[in-house]
Amino acid sequence: MPTHDDAAPQLPDGLLDELNEHARVLSAYDQAQDVALDLHEKPFSPETQARALRYLQSQEYQRAVESVRSHGRSA
């Protein structure tokens, strides 16, 4: 009878890293939608504008942009 470890599928090299990268991009996209909704509902609010600026300057956003750009070049 196979053990739990024997039955577990093995991920190809790099697939877990790629899945994590996709998850980070989707998280950044989700945050972008929240910011966009705030900008739509309260475009002149200083808090909304500050939030949007913080998001656009965040490392998470920058990493997501770079990831999308690099995947776009390789596609």
N, C-alpha and C positions, 0 to 999 in steps of 0.2 A: 504494500500500500504506500503511495507517495506521501511524503511529509509535506507540511505547509510550504517549506522552503523549496522543495522540488517542484511544486505546482505553480509557484509564483513566476509570472512571465518576466523576462529580462528585457529591460529597455536598451535599445541600441545606444552606442556611445554618443553623447552630446544631446540626446533627445530630452533628457530632463532639464538641461540648461536652456534648450530652446523653448520648452514649455514654460519655464520660469520667466524667460524674457517676454513671451507672449502675455503671460499673466500681468507683468509689470506694465506693458503697453495698454492692456485693457483697463487696468486700474487708473492709469493716467487719463485714458479716454473717459472713464466714468467721472472722474473729478472735473474734467473739462466740461462735461455736460452740466454738472452742478453749477459751475462758474458761469456758463453761458445762460443758464436759466436765471441766475441772480442778475446778470447783466440785462437780461430781457425785462425782468420784473422791476428792477430798481437801478436803471443805468446811471443815474446821477448821484447815487449814494456813495459817499466817500469810503464807507466800509466795503462796499461791493467792488469799487475800483481798486482799492488796496488789496483785496483778496485776489482779484484777477491778476494784478501785477505780481503778487507773491507767487501765484501759481505759474505764471509764465517764466518767472526767474528761478523756479525750483529745480533742483537736480533731477527729481523724478520726471518732470516734463522734458527737460533737456535729454535725459537718457532715452525716453520714449521716442522723441523726435529722431535722435540718432539711429535708434533701432529700426524705425520705419524707413528712414532714408537708406540704411545699409541693406535692408531686405528688398527695397525697391530697385536698387542697383543690381542685385543678384538675380532678380526675377526675370 
